[in-house]
């Protein structure tokens, strides 16, 4: 059998996979990419990052028009939500992005295959199309980038009608009267924000004592306060969900409260947003001798992101670490360059995390909780947006920026912010920390006035002998 031969085969076309394929092609490697679905881009572009941001932007426009425009001297009447048009715009944004990936594949002479990719052996991969047709290709190297899927709760079956995941939540045709969200993490809070802005009553049931529990504790506390104040969202913290049932167009969620009592919530929809699980089904890993780790969920890799099978690599959500699109992208570039003989690096401590609520939340480096646990001596500087001239002008005065620095060397160890455009502002902190900047280094950089980023400078000044100017 004369198989098509490649230097690299990439399985999965999400942010990790498509970036890996493009970088391989740039480096002169003959590359093929396999995608299970009919459009490229994986979860992120189709049912994740991109559509959720489209709806977050649309709902934020509506919310501002309904609540803030009058203060700006803009008077509107008969304001209403057109869900059909809002969803149509979202679909157009998805189409623009997925077609853009297809264009990049052609531009970089990457061969693309649609179908389920699975290992025959470590160098040969078969592709099974929806029509059952099987194609086989061969590669010197294979990169697994199959991403993740919403985590299911065994005692709470998703019917995709009233008990739904993030995928179905991105395509609702109505604004719920009452939306119940199980999980106070990034996905649940972003989707909750969308529908709360559009007029839904939103209740969040979270097992931990804080929302966004993996981020700095101060961020979760402030975000909960703001979402309750500005959108009326309800939070049930420390509650263990015990089940959910549907009857007609209603869903009832039950949970055990911290004192052992029972909570009952009745709503129109329930979103199960308790995280994501690596997607490795159908890959045929058993054919090449790879066993999953971390309770049978993750593909094991070494520091070079190579699996125990030489020439087979894995990146993104299928391996250990944060499930973030930009982490997967960096790993895709990393593996491509390793295959080409280069020596790239990734500092996992400096991969930022973002929550696209409003205010936005962003974080990089160590949290206060981590520093305390490590016994690290540190100093902290904080600056509230209510003291920012730019924030006052835009009426975005909730939140703060916090800088954590080494007590002795002044090196920045972590930056945590909640406020307007924090998702973009965090990049300055990442750059500073990549170059091992001190808090004083940031404090001595001239920031344009008036801007939101001045808050980072002021927080750095506060961490440097309490020198903040505007508070």
Rosetta blueprint (number, residue, H / E / L):
1 X L
2 X L
3 X L
4 X E
5 X E
6 X E
7 X E
8 X E
9 X E
10 X E
11 X E
12 X L
13 X L
14 X L
15 X H
16 X H
17 X H
18 X H
19 X H
20 X H
21 X H
22 X H
23 X H
24 X H
25 X H
26 X H
27 X L
28 X L
29 X L
30 X L
31 X E
32 X E
33 X E
34 X E
35 X E
36 X L
37 X L
38 X L
39 X L
40 X L
41 X L
42 X H
43 X H
44 X H
45 X H
46 X H
47 X H
48 X L
49 X H
50 X H
51 X H
52 X H
53 X H
54 X H
55 X H
56 X H
57 X H
58 X H
59 X H
60 X H
61 X H
62 X H
63 X H
64 X H
65 X H
66 X H
67 X H
68 X L
69 X L
70 X L
71 X L
72 X L
73 X L
74 X L
75 X L
76 X L
77 X L
78 X L
79 X L
80 X L
81 X L
82 X L
83 X H
84 X H
85 X H
86 X H
87 X H
88 X H
89 X H
90 X H
91 X H
92 X H
93 X H
94 X H
95 X H
96 X H
97 X H
98 X H
99 X H
100 X H
101 X H
102 X H
103 X H
104 X H
105 X H
106 X H
107 X H
108 X L
109 X L
110 X L
111 X E
112 X E
113 X E
114 X E
115 X L
116 X E
117 X E
118 X E
119 X E
120 X L
121 X L
122 X L
123 X L
124 X E
125 X E
126 X E
127 X E
128 X E
129 X L
130 X L
131 X L
132 X L
133 X L
134 X E
135 X E
136 X E
137 X E
138 X E
139 X E
140 X E
141 X E
142 X E
143 X E
144 X E
145 X L
146 X L
147 X L
148 X E
149 X E
150 X E
151 X L
152 X L
153 X E
154 X L
155 X L
156 X E
157 X L
158 X L
159 X L
160 X L
161 X L
162 X L
163 X E
164 X E
165 X L
166 X H
167 X H
168 X H
169 X H
170 X L
171 X L
172 X L
173 X L
174 X L
175 X L
176 X L
177 X L
178 X E
179 X E
180 X E
181 X E
182 X E
183 X L
184 X L
185 X L
186 X H
187 X H
188 X H
189 X H
190 X H
191 X H
192 X H
193 X H
194 X H
195 X H
196 X H
197 X H
198 X L
199 X L
200 X L
201 X E
202 X E
203 X E
204 X E
205 X E
206 X E
207 X L
208 X L
209 X L
210 X L
211 X L
212 X L
213 X L
214 X L
215 X L
216 X L
217 X H
218 X H
219 X H
220 X H
221 X H
222 X H
223 X H
224 X H
225 X H
226 X H
227 X H
228 X H
229 X H
230 X H
231 X H
232 X L
233 X L
234 X E
235 X E
236 X E
237 X E
238 X L
239 X L
240 X E
241 X E
242 X E
243 X E
244 X E
245 X E
246 X E
247 X E
248 X L
249 X L
250 X E
251 X E
252 X E
253 X E
254 X E
255 X E
256 X E
257 X L
258 X L
259 X L
260 X L
261 X L
262 X E
263 X E
264 X E
265 X E
266 X E
267 X E
268 X L
269 X E
270 X E
271 X E
272 X E
273 X L
274 X L
275 X L
276 X E
277 X E
278 X E
279 X L
280 X L
281 X L
282 X L
283 X L
284 X L
285 X H
286 X H
287 X H
288 X H
289 X L
290 X L
291 X L
292 X E
293 X E
294 X L
295 X L
296 X L
297 X L
298 X E
299 X E
300 X L
301 X L
302 X L
303 X L
304 X L
305 X L
306 X E
307 X L
308 X L
309 X L
310 X L
311 X L
312 X E
313 X E
314 X E
315 X L
316 X H
317 X H
318 X H
319 X L
320 X L
321 X L
322 X L
323 X L
324 X L
325 X H
326 X H
327 X H
328 X H
329 X H
330 X H
331 X H
332 X H
333 X H
334 X H
335 X H
336 X H
337 X H
338 X H
339 X H
340 X L
341 X L
342 X L
343 X L
344 X L
345 X L
346 X L
347 X L
348 X H
349 X H
350 X H
351 X L
352 X L
353 X E
354 X E
355 X E
356 X L
357 X L
358 X L
359 X L
360 X E
361 X E
362 X E
363 X E
364 X E
365 X E
366 X L
367 X L
368 X H
369 X H
370 X H
371 X H
372 X H
373 X H
374 X H
375 X L
376 X L
377 X L
378 X E
379 X E
380 X E
381 X E
382 X E
383 X E
384 X E
385 X H
386 X H
387 X H
388 X L
389 X H
390 X H
391 X H
392 X H
393 X H
394 X H
395 X L
396 X L
397 X L
398 X L
399 X L
400 X E
401 X E
402 X E
403 X E
404 X E
405 X E
406 X E
407 X L
408 X L
409 X L
410 X L
411 X E
412 X E
413 X E
414 X E
415 X E
416 X E
417 X E
418 X E
419 X E
420 X L
421 X L
422 X H
423 X H
424 X H
425 X H
426 X H
427 X H
428 X H
429 X H
430 X H
431 X H
432 X H
433 X H
434 X H
435 X L
436 X L
437 X L
438 X E
439 X H
440 X H
441 X H
442 X H
443 X H
444 X L
445 X L
446 X L
447 X L
448 X L
449 X L
450 X L
451 X L
452 X L
453 X L
454 X H
455 X H
456 X H
457 X H
458 X H
459 X H
460 X H
461 X H
462 X H
463 X H
464 X L
465 X L
466 X L
467 X L
468 X L
469 X L
470 X L
471 X L
